[in-house]
Amino acid sequence: MAETTVVHLLRHGEVHNPANVLYGRLPGYHLSETGRKMAETVATAVAGRDVVALFSSPLERAQETAAPLAATFGLEVVLDDRLIEAENVFEGLTLGNGEGIFRSPRRYRYLWNPMRPSWGERYTDVVQRMKSAIDTARDEARGHEAVMVSHQLPIWIIRLAAEGRRLPHDPRRRQCGLASLTSFSFEGDRLISVGYSEPAGALAKRPTVPGA
């Protein structure tokens, strides 16, 4: 019988973002105090798991979410660019208050194709890089478990692909809360299930910024 390997995709914790900026890949966005508590809560919740490998997006908020896990399991955090947030032409803009992304006619030219999407990285490209990253983690943790800290959109898109669902979607309907775990279980190289949990759900404030 093939050995079982579990790869957990962990979304980073809450970010300090009082200006409500769509920060995307911008540097300088760190976890809030609540976000740090979320990261610590997740580390405590999974402390009894058989985690032997830890990967993270290079963005600060992801690395800070990975830090308590590294301390808990005595692991080095391997930075992997494939786990980074999706590209987005609206990066750096402020959301809401009548001046948001979708209220300016100047930005309509980016909204012509929500299926691709036209305003950022292709969903199919996100799937390709996330699948490649998961394959690496599965091979590294064969017969054990790995944790990969990433971002809402990449995690949700690879889950949709894994479950055979359409990639275009309503961001408000993503099941990928702050500091949540989306867990891929494999027998050998074959995916057998996808699970979801929110170890730090009690600390979350909803709604959150889409795609964070």
N, C-alpha and C positions, 0 to 999 in steps of 0.2 A: 504494500500500500504506500502511495506517495506521502511524503511528509507534509505537514500543514505549516504554512507561513502566513503571518498576519502583518499587513502594512497599514498603519494608522496614519491618515492625513489629518493633521491638527491645524485648524485655523488659529491664527494669532489672537491674542486677547485685545481688550478695548484699548484704543489709541487716544492719546491726549490731542484733541483737535477742536478747540473752542470756536474756531472760525468756520467750522463745517466745510472744510476744503476737501475736494475730491483729490486725495494725495497720490493715489496710484503708486508709481515707482519713485516718487520724489524722496530724496534723503531728508533726514532730520525729524521724522515722525516716530515718536517713541510711545511705549505703553504708558497709559495713565496709571494712577495708583490702583484703581480697580482692575486694570489689565494685568498688573503684576500679581495681584491676588488671584486672578483667574489662572495665570500660568502656574502659580504655586499649588492651587487647588487641583489642577489637572495632574501635576506631578505626583501629588499625594494619592490621587485616585488610581493611578496606574502603577504605583510603586511595587505592587505584587506581580506585575506582568513580566513576561520573559523578554524584555526589550534588550536587544544586543546591538542595535545600530540607530543612530540619530542624525537626521539630515534637516537642513533649514534653508529657506529662501535667504538671500543675502541682505534683505532689507532689515533695518534695525528692529522693527516691531516683531518680526519673526524670530530673529536671534534672541531677543529678550524673552520671548515665550519659550524658546528652547532651553534657556539657561537653567531653570529649576530641574528640568528633566535630565540634563547633563550631570548636575550635581547628584540627583537621586540615583542614577544608574552608573555613575562613574564613567561616562562616555564622552568622547570628543564630538563636538558638533561639526558635521561635514557640511560646508556651504555648497549649495547646488543651484546654479542659475536657472535650471529648468523649473524650479518651484516658485519663481518670482511672480508678482502680480502681472495681470495682462496689460498690454499697452493700451492707452486710451488717449485720444486727441483732446479730451476735456480735462486732462490732468492739470491740477493747479487752480481750477476754477472753483468758485464758491457756490454751494448748493442753496436753493430756497430763497426766501425773502423777496420774491418777485423778480430777482435778477439771476435766476438759476439757469442751468444749461439749456433747458427746453423752451425758455421764454424769449430767447434772442434770435431773430430771423437770420442773423449772420451765421448761426451755427446749423441751420437747417440743412445745409449742403452735406453735412456729415451723417445725416439721419436717413439717407435714401434707402438703405438696405439693412433692416434689423436681422435678417437671416444670416448675414456673414460674420460679424456685423461691420458696417461701413465706418464706424467711429473708432475702431480699434483692432487689436489682434484678432485674426480669424479664429473662430471656435475650433476649426479642424487643426490649426497649428497648436493651439493650447492642448488639445487632446494628444497630439503626437508627442509633445515635449513632456507632458505629465505621465503618459504611459511609459515613456522611456525612463523617466526618473523612478517610477514605481518598479519597473523591471529591475533596475539597478539595486534598489532597496531590498526587493524580494530575494535576489541572488546573494546579497550581502548577509541577510538574516535567515537564510534557508533553515527551515525547521524551528525558527524562533519568531520574534516580532521586531518590527522596526517602526519608528515614528518619524514622520516628515512634516515639518511646519511650513505651511503655505498660506494661501489667501482664498477668500470666498469664491471668486469666480473660477479660478483654476480647479479648485476642489469640486465645485458643483458641476462644472463641465465634464470632468473626467468621470464623475459618478453617472451623469446622464449617458455618456458614451458606454460605460460599462454595463449599464442596465438596458441598453438598446433603445433609449428614448431620444426624441428629437433634441438637437442642441439649442435652437432658438427658444427663448423662454422669457417669462416675466421675472425680472430680478426680485420683485417683492415676494415671490413664491419659492425662493431658494430655501432648502432645508440645510442651512450651514451657518449656525449661530456662532457668535464669538467664542473662541476656545472650545469649539465642538470637535468631536472625533468622527471621521468617516472612515470606517475600517474595512479593508479589502482582505478577504480570506482566500488563500490558495491551497489547493492540493497539487503539489508539484508546481507546474506553471499554469495550471488551470484555475481560473477564478470560480469559486463556488458560492460566495455570498458577499453582500455589502451591508454593513451595519452602520448605525448612527447613534451617537450618544452625546449628551451635554453635561459633562462632569461639573462644569462651573456655571451651569444655567441659572442658578439662583442669584448670581452676581450680575447677570446681563441686563442691560437696559434696552428696551425695544421701542421704536425701530432703530436699526443701525444703518450706517451709510452703505448703500449697495456697492458691491464689488470691492469692499475694503480688505 
